[in-house]
Amino acid sequence: MARHSADNSTVYSQIADLKDGEFYVDQQHRFNRKVKIELSEDLKKGAYRITVKSLFPPVLAIKMNLSMLH
């Protein structure tokens, strides 16, 4: 799944490995800064919400917000 900004560039992408229970999220084609989420660990926390931008350093989160406005 990918989220696009108004200019149709990719803001973030996610890949789910359902066999191993892992999710990977990357921001604006920065595949070397991929965030790994282990489903088994997150399920132990119970129900909660998380924003994609909170997974990345603040400077990248700001860029994510700005790209969504254009």
MIKOLGU-537724 format. One line per field, with one value per residue: residue number from 0; residue in one letter; z, x, y of N, C-alpha, C in turn. Coordinates in steps of 0.2 Angstrom, whole numbers, plus 5000, padded with zeros to 4 digits. Atoms other than C-alpha are relative to their C-alpha. Example, Ala and Ser with C-alpha at 12.3 -4.5 7.8 and 13.67 -1.06 7.14 Angstrom:
2
resi = [0, 1]
resn = [A, S]
n.z = [5000, 4999]
n.x = [5004, 4996]
n.y = [4994, 4994]
ca.z = [5039, 5036]
ca.x = [5062, 5068]
ca.y = [4978, 4995]
c.z = [5000, 5003]
c.x = [5004, 4996]
c.y = [5006, 5005]
//
This chain:
70
resi = [0, 1, 2, 3, 4, 5, 6, 7, 8, 9, 10, 11, 12, 13, 14, 15, 16, 17, 18, 19, 20, 21, 22, 23, 24, 25, 26, 27, 28, 29, 30, 31, 32, 33, 34, 35, 36, 37, 38, 39, 40, 41, 42, 43, 44, 45, 46, 47, 48, 49, 50, 51, 52, 53, 54, 55, 56, 57, 58, 59, 60, 61, 62, 63, 64, 65, 66, 67, 68, 69]
resn = [M, A, R, H, S, A, D, N, S, T, V, Y, S, Q, I, A, D, L, K, D, G, E, F, Y, V, D, Q, Q, H, R, F, N, R, K, V, K, I, E, L, S, E, D, L, K, K, G, A, Y, R, I, T, V, K, S, L, F, P, P, V, L, A, I, K, M, N, L, S, M, L, H]
n.z = [5000, 5001, 4999, 5005, 4999, 5006, 5007, 5002, 4998, 4994, 4993, 4997, 5002, 4995, 5003, 4994, 5000, 4995, 4998, 4994, 4996, 5000, 5004, 5001, 5002, 5002, 5001, 5006, 5003, 4996, 4998, 4995, 4994, 4999, 4993, 4999, 4995, 4999, 4998, 4994, 4994, 4999, 4997, 4993, 4997, 5000, 5005, 5000, 5007, 5001, 5006, 5004, 4999, 4994, 5000, 5004, 4997, 5001, 5006, 5005, 4999, 5003, 5007, 5002, 4999, 5006, 5006, 5001, 5001, 5007]
n.x = [5004, 4996, 5004, 4997, 5001, 5004, 4996, 5000, 4994, 5001, 4999, 4997, 5002, 5000, 5000, 5002, 4998, 5005, 4997, 4996, 5003, 4996, 5002, 4994, 5003, 4994, 5002, 4997, 4994, 4994, 5001, 4995, 5002, 5006, 5002, 5003, 5005, 5001, 5007, 5001, 4998, 5005, 5006, 4999, 5002, 5007, 5003, 4997, 4999, 4994, 5000, 4994, 4995, 4997, 4995, 4995, 4997, 5004, 4999, 5004, 5007, 5002, 5000, 5006, 5006, 5000, 5001, 5007, 5004, 4999]
n.y = [4994, 4994, 4993, 4995, 4993, 4997, 5000, 5007, 5003, 5004, 4998, 5006, 5007, 5005, 5006, 5004, 5007, 5004, 5006, 4999, 4995, 4994, 4995, 4995, 4994, 4995, 4994, 4996, 5004, 5001, 5007, 5002, 4998, 5004, 5001, 5006, 5001, 5007, 5000, 5004, 4995, 4995, 5002, 5000, 4993, 4999, 4996, 4993, 4997, 4997, 4996, 5002, 4995, 5000, 5005, 4997, 4994, 4994, 4997, 5004, 4999, 4994, 5001, 5004, 4996, 4995, 5003, 5002, 4994, 4998]
ca.z = [5000, 4996, 5001, 4988, 4989, 4978, 4965, 4965, 4973, 4986, 5004, 5012, 5008, 5018, 5015, 5026, 5028, 5035, 5036, 5049, 5056, 5051, 5043, 5035, 5032, 5022, 5019, 5002, 4994, 5008, 5008, 5019, 5033, 5033, 5050, 5055, 5065, 5073, 5075, 5089, 5100, 5096, 5100, 5117, 5120, 5117, 5107, 5102, 5088, 5080, 5066, 5052, 5054, 5072, 5066, 5057, 5063, 5065, 5050, 5039, 5047, 5043, 5025, 5025, 5031, 5018, 5004, 5008, 5007, 4989]
ca.x = [5000, 5006, 5000, 5002, 5003, 4993, 5008, 5006, 5023, 5024, 5023, 5025, 5024, 5020, 5024, 5016, 5024, 5009, 5019, 5031, 5020, 5030, 5026, 5039, 5035, 5047, 5045, 5047, 5058, 5070, 5071, 5087, 5077, 5063, 5054, 5050, 5035, 5033, 5015, 5017, 5026, 5013, 4998, 5005, 5002, 4984, 4973, 4982, 4984, 5000, 5003, 5015, 5024, 5028, 5039, 5051, 5063, 5054, 5062, 5055, 5038, 5038, 5042, 5028, 5015, 5021, 5020, 5002, 4997, 5003]
ca.y = [5000, 5017, 5035, 5048, 5067, 5079, 5079, 5060, 5057, 5043, 5049, 5032, 5014, 4999, 4981, 4967, 4950, 4940, 4924, 4931, 4944, 4959, 4976, 4988, 5006, 5018, 5036, 5045, 5031, 5031, 5012, 5012, 5020, 5007, 5005, 4987, 4983, 4966, 4962, 4949, 4963, 4976, 4965, 4963, 4982, 4980, 4992, 5009, 5021, 5026, 5039, 5035, 5051, 5047, 5032, 5044, 5058, 5075, 5082, 5068, 5070, 5088, 5084, 5071, 5084, 5097, 5085, 5081, 5099, 5102]
c.z = [5000, 5001, 4996, 5002, 4994, 4994, 4998, 5002, 5006, 5006, 5004, 4997, 5005, 4997, 5006, 4998, 5005, 5003, 5007, 5004, 5000, 4995, 4999, 4997, 4998, 4998, 4994, 4997, 5004, 5003, 5005, 5007, 5002, 5008, 5000, 5006, 5001, 5003, 5007, 5006, 5001, 5002, 5007, 5004, 5000, 4995, 5001, 4993, 4999, 4993, 4996, 5001, 5007, 5000, 4997, 5004, 4999, 4994, 4994, 5001, 4998, 4992, 4998, 5000, 4994, 4994, 4999, 4999, 4993, 4995]
c.x = [5004, 4996, 5003, 4998, 4996, 5004, 5001, 5007, 4998, 5002, 5003, 4997, 5000, 5000, 4998, 5002, 4996, 5003, 5004, 4998, 5004, 4998, 5006, 4997, 5006, 4996, 5003, 5006, 5006, 5000, 5005, 4998, 4993, 4999, 4997, 4996, 4998, 4993, 4999, 5002, 4994, 4993, 5000, 4998, 4993, 4998, 5003, 5000, 5007, 5000, 5007, 5006, 5004, 5006, 5007, 5003, 4996, 5001, 4997, 4993, 4998, 4999, 4993, 4993, 5000, 4998, 4993, 4996, 5000, 4996]
c.y = [5006, 5006, 5005, 5007, 5003, 5000, 4993, 4997, 4996, 5003, 4995, 4994, 4995, 4993, 4995, 4993, 4996, 4994, 5001, 5006, 5007, 5005, 5005, 5006, 5004, 5006, 5003, 4996, 5000, 4993, 4998, 5003, 4997, 4999, 4993, 4999, 4993, 4999, 4996, 5005, 5005, 4998, 4999, 5007, 5001, 5005, 5007, 5002, 5003, 5004, 4998, 5005, 4999, 4994, 5003, 5006, 5006, 5003, 4997, 5001, 5006, 5000, 4996, 5005, 5005, 4997, 4999, 5006, 5003, 4996]
//
